[in-house]
Amino acid sequence: MKGFSYRGFYRYFVTACTQGRSRSFADTRRANDLTAQLSPFFAVYGFEVLAYCVMPDHVHLLLEGLTAEANLLEAMRPWKQKTAREWMMRYHSRPWQAGFHERVLRDGDDIRGVVRYVLQNPVRAGRVRAVRDWPWTGSSRYSIGDLEAHAGEWTPEWKQRVGVRRA
């Protein structure tokens, strides 16, 4: 967002896609590796991972800045670099497509709806019947049960536009 600093006590809905939308995280070991490092990595940069979902070809993150210095751009860049380096060493392939998609959540946005959108991603994709059945969904702060109990309704802008489909 032009003119926005991406620094401070903000919440962000972030999507990072795999290179060529490859199904890299369909591999259990790869998905487990990525899931295990999410919360510890972002904590170092002053972020809480309120909700995450690792899908075969993308990752959804709901991040909350916990300090005035928390900077989304300065967290996402090293996260993608670190995971890419590790990925190249282990799997000899590039994991990420360039950039990422983000939405800065505003005071009037329904954070509960964003949580539901993230949690329901594998259900909407037909991979599981219930959120609890997908092992690569979670939070650094809340249990899945707590997230589900307080989730609301939300549809991202790209899903609202006619003829546009994204997972």
N, C-alpha and C positions, 0 to 999 in steps of 0.2 A: 504494500500500500504506500503510494508515494507520499513522502513527508512524515511518515510515522516512524518512530525510533525503534520499535520492537523491544523496548527496554522497560522493565518495571513490573508492576503487579497486574499483569494482564493474563487472560486465558486465551489459548489458541487451539483451534482444531486444525491439525496438520495431517496431510497425506503424502507419503513418499512411495513412489512406484519403482518396481524393479526394472532393470534395463530391458527394454523391448517387451515389457510386461511378461517376462518369463516367469514361470511358475516355480521359482527358486525356493520359496518357503513352503512348498508342498512337501519338501523333504523334512521329516520330523526333527532330525538333528540340527538342521539349519534354523528351523523355526524356534527350537529350544534355545539355541545359542543366542539368537537375536533377542528373544523374550527375556532371557536371564540378565542381559546387560542394560536393558532400557532404564529401569528405575535408578540403579546406581549411577549410571552415566549422567542422566539429566539432573540428578541431585547435586552433583559437583558444580553444575552451571546455575544452580538456584531455582530449579524447577521441580515441581511435583508432577508425577504422571497420574492424573486423575482417572484416566481410562486409556486402554490401548487394545488394539486388535491386530494381530499379525495374520494376514491372509496370504494365499499362495503367491500373489503378484503385487501386493502393496501392504502398507502398514498405516493404520490410523492411530493418531496420538491426540489426546486431549491434555494439554500442558498448562500448568498454572505457575506464573512467576511468583516466587516467594520473597524476593528481595528487590530493592530498587535497581540493582545492577543486573538482574536476570535479563538476558538478551537472547531472544529467539534465534536471530541470525547467527550469533556467536555460539550458540549451542548446536544448531542443526548442522552447520558446516563441519565442525570437528566430529560430530556423531557420524555423519555420512563418510567422512574421511577415515575414521577409525574402523568402522565396520567394513568399509571397502578394502582397507589394507589387510585386515584379518581374513576377509573373504577370499582375497586374491591368494593369500598364503595357504589357506585350507582347501579351497575349491577351484582355484585357477580360473576364475571368471569374475566379471564386473557385476556387482549386485544392483547398483542404483542407476536410474535414469537421472539426467541432470535436473537440478532444482527440486522443488517440492511445492505443494499447494498448501496455502494456509488461509485461515479465516481468523481475524482478530475478533473475539467475542466481546460484544458490547454489554453494557449494564442491562439493557432490555432483552437480551438474548436468553432463550431458555436453555440453560446449561444442562438441565436434566434431560432435555430432548436430545442434545448432542451426545450425552452419555448413552442414551438408548440407541441412537443411530450407530455409534461405535460398537456397542455390545451385540446388536442385532445383525451386524454385517454377515457373519457366517450363516445365520439363520436365513436371511434374505437370499443368500447365494445358494441355498439348498444343501449346504455342507453338513448341517446338524439340525435337529429339531428344536433344541433348547440351548440358550446361551451357555449354560453350565457344561454342556457337552463339548465345547470348543476349548482346548487346553491353552490356546495362545491369546486369551482375552483376560484382562485383569486391570489392576490399579496398584499404585504404591501406597495408597492411603485407605482404600475401602475393600471389603470383601465383595465378591461377585453378588452375593445375596443382598448386601446393602445397596450396591449399584442398581440392581434390578428393581428393588423395592421402591426406589426413589426416582427412577427414570421417567421421563416424560415423552412428549412427541415432538419431532422436529424433522424437517426435510431440507436438505441443502439446496441452495439456489439452482445448482446444475440439474438437480432432479426435478425441480419445479418447471424448468423450461421444457416445452413440448419437443419431443423427438430426441432428447439428449438422454443417454443411458450411461451410467457409471456405477461401479460397485463401491 
